[in-house]
Amino acid sequence: MALMLAMLGARPGVESRQRVDELVDTALATGGSPANDPMEQGPMYGRSFQDPDGHHWEVVFMDPAAIGN
C-alpha cells in the first residue's frame, strides 16, 4: 500500500487514461489483484484493484475538456 500511496500522492485522480493503466498495471504486477471491471462512463475512466493487504483502490481519470462549466 505504501508503494501505491507514493505513486498516487494526495491527488483524488490522475492526469490521463494512460496513467490509470500504468498505475493499475504496476499494482497488479507487484502483488495486487484485479477488483472490478474497468469503468468508462462519459468523461470518466477508471480501474480498480486490491492490494496485498486487501485494501480496495480505485484509480480514476476525468477528462476536464469533456466537462461543461
C-alpha distance (Angstrom), angle and dihedral (degrees) to the residues before:
residue distance angle dihedral
M1 . . .
A2 3.79 . .
L3 3.81 89.5 .
M4 3.80 90.9 53.2
L5 3.81 92.6 48.0
A6 3.79 89.8 50.6
M7 3.80 90.9 49.5
L8 3.80 95.1 47.6
G9 3.79 99.7 36.9
A10 3.79 114.8 -167.1
R11 3.81 96.1 -46.8
P12 3.81 120.5 122.0
G13 3.82 91.1 -142.3
V14 3.79 141.7 8.3
E15 3.79 132.9 -107.8
S16 3.82 101.8 -110.7
R17 3.80 146.9 8.1
Q18 3.80 87.5 -109.8
R19 3.81 90.2 57.1
V20 3.82 90.7 50.9
D21 3.80 89.0 55.0
E22 3.82 93.6 44.2
L23 3.81 93.3 51.7
V24 3.79 96.0 44.9
D25 3.81 93.3 43.4
T26 3.82 89.1 51.6
A27 3.80 91.2 48.5
L28 3.80 91.1 50.5
A29 3.81 92.1 47.1
T30 3.81 91.7 52.4
G31 3.79 100.2 51.4
G32 3.80 105.9 -67.3
S33 3.78 122.7 125.3
P34 3.81 130.4 -141.5
A35 3.80 115.6 -94.4
N36 3.81 115.5 179.3
D37 3.79 132.7 -1.4
P38 3.81 115.4 -86.7
M39 3.80 112.0 -83.9
E40 3.78 124.5 -137.2
Q41 3.77 116.5 174.2
G42 3.78 119.8 158.7
P43 3.82 108.2 -60.8
M44 3.82 93.0 -5.9
Y45 3.79 128.2 90.6
G46 3.77 124.5 176.2
R47 3.77 145.8 161.4
S48 3.77 131.3 -166.3
F49 3.79 139.8 -154.6
Q50 3.79 142.1 169.5
D51 3.77 118.7 -117.7
P52 3.83 120.2 -135.4
D53 3.83 89.8 -92.7
G54 3.81 90.9 57.3
H55 3.81 97.6 -105.6
H56 3.80 114.4 146.4
W57 3.82 116.8 -131.1
E58 3.81 129.3 -167.3
V59 3.81 116.8 -164.6
V60 3.80 112.3 -165.9
F61 3.80 139.6 -177.7
M62 3.79 121.3 -165.8
D63 3.80 116.0 -168.9
P64 3.81 105.8 -131.5
A65 3.81 91.6 -162.9
A66 3.81 90.0 62.8
I67 3.80 94.5 52.6
G68 3.80 119.8 87.9
N69 3.77 121.5 -140.0
